[in-house]
Amino acid sequence: MLMNPFLMNIDFKSGDLKPNDRTNIRKLSNMKGMFLDTESERRILESGDPLIYSFSEKVLPEEPGHLQIAMTSINPGKVGQEYYMTKGHYHKLAHTSEVYLGLEGRGCLLMQTGDGIFASLDIRPGVLAYIPPFWGHRMVNTGNTPFIFFAVYPGDAGHNYGDIEKTGFAKILVERNGETFLANNPRWKKGSSF
């Protein structure tokens, strides 16, 4: 099917694509159980349901030949000692890749293969990260302001959130005594659908 070319504006400050077809939000209640400190999570949810991140996107065909584009804004904050993050995902078509471009704030890209090979990359404005096929990925806001990034991936890649919900990542990003570092995730279980 032939599509017409189009233009969109990127708002670096808000993390919006304009015009966009939809904006999705993830509050803490949408990510229940994804943070290690479930007691801190419970206490936070008793007093409110903070917005962890939002992403805006243009609805494009989810088929080969097309590219999906999205903007994400992760708020600053922590659940216990663990920084706010995206849910993270593998691609349904595991052999597809993704590109992230940091626009505002600072963060860290956590990546992992299904058998537990782990990598992390610090992301700042102007830093582009390439996520190879077969790597699950999530972004983490390590700063005090919203962390905003742009994403591009194959139209038919799809999202597999389930494996990360089941197994988690081998490492989590935490702050202790004013220092940011990767810590082993005691709940991590090796294995996925790959």
N, C-alpha and C positions, 0 to 999 in steps of 0.2 A: 504494500500500500504506500503510495507516495504521500509524503508529508511536506508541508511548507517550512522553510527555514524560519527561525524566530530569534528574537533577542530577549534577554532577561537582565535585570540589574542585580548586582550583589551588594547588599548593605553590610559592610564590614563590621559596623558597630552593633547592629541588632542580630546579625546572623540570618537575615531573611533573604530569600530569593523573591524578587518583585517583577511582575506579578507571579504568584505561585498558585498551585492548585490545591494544596493542603498544607497545614502545619500540624504536626503531631507533637504531643507532649508526653513526657514520662515523669510522673510524680513518684515519690518514694513508695507509695502503695503499689505502683506498677512494677516495682523492682524488689518486692518483698522477698527476703531470703538470699538476695544476691550479694549483700554486704556481710562481712564476717561477723561483726558485732551485732547479733540479733537483739540483745538487750537494749543497746543504744537505739537501734531501729525502732523497737517497741515504744520506748520513751518519747522519741521524736513524733511518732505517729499518734500518740495520745494527745499531743498538743497541736497537731496540724499535719498537713501532708505537703511538704515542700516540693517545689518543682526542681527536679534534678537536671533535666535537659529537654530541649525542644529541637525539632528539625523541620525544615520546610523543603518542599520538593515540587517539581513539575511532574505531572502524570504523563509518562511516556510509555510506548509499547514495551512490554516485558518480553522481548523476542530478540533473536540474534540480529546483529547489525546496528542496533540502537545502543545508546549510552544512557544510563540513569544519572541524574545530577541532584545533589542535595546540599543543604547548608545545615550545620548543627551548632547549637550554642549550649554549652554545659555551664551551669551556674557554679560559683565557688561554694565550697562547703565540705563537710565531712560527716560520715556516720561512724561514730567512735573515732578511731584514728585513720580510717580509710577515706580517701578523697572521693568526691562525687565522680561518677563515671557513666559511660553508656552501658547498656546491657551487654553489648558485644555479640558477635555472631560469626559463624562460618557462612560460606555461600552454599546454597542448595546445589548449585553446580560447582563442586569443590575445586575444579580446575580453572576457575576464573579469578582474576586479580582485582585490585582496587587502588585508587590513588587518593590521598588526603593532602590538602594544602592548608597549613596554618595561616589564619588571617588576623586574629586578635587574641591577646592573652597568652598563657603558656600551659602546656600540658605534656602528656606522655602517651605514646601509642604502645599498648601491650599487645603482643602477638604470640600465638602458640599453635603448634601443629597438634593433630589428634593424638599423637603418641608422646606429647609433652616437651618437644623442643621449644624453647622459649626465647623471645627477644623483646627488647624495648627500645624505643627511640624518643628522644626529647623533641618536642614540636614547639616552634615559636612562629611568629608572623614571617611569612616568606619561605618557610621550610616545607618542602614537598616530600612525602613519604610514599614509597611504593610497597604495597602489600602483595606478595607473590601468591600464586594459587596454593590452596590447601592450608593456608594459615588463618586461624580464627583471629579476630581483632576487636579491641575496644579502646576507646579514648578516655583519658582521665584528666580532669582539671586540677593542676598542681599550683594554681595561682590564687590571687585574691579578687580577680575580676572574671567576668564571663570568658570562657575559652571558646573561640569560634573557628570552625574549619569547614572547608569545602570538600565534597567527595564526588568522585566519578567512578562508575563501574559498569560492566557489560549489562545490557538491557535484560538479559535472561538469567543473570546470576542468582537472583533470589536470596532470601535470608533464612538461615537455620539458626534460630536462637536456642532451640531445645538442647543441643549438646552442651552448650556453655551453662545453661541453667542446671543441667544434670551434673556436669563434671567440674564446673568452675575453671579458673586458670590456676596454674601451678604457683604463681606469684601474685601478690596484691601490692598496691602502692599505698604506703601509709606515711603519716608524719608522727614522729616521736621526738620529744625534746627539741622541737623546732627544725628537725632534719627530715628530709624526704628520702625514703629508701624503699627498695623492693624487699618484701618479706615472704617467706614460704607460706602458702595457704594450707593450713592443716586439714581443710575440708576437700582439697583437690583429690580427684580420683582419675587415674589414668584411663584413657579409653574414650572412644567416640565411634561414630558410624563410619569412619574411614579406615 
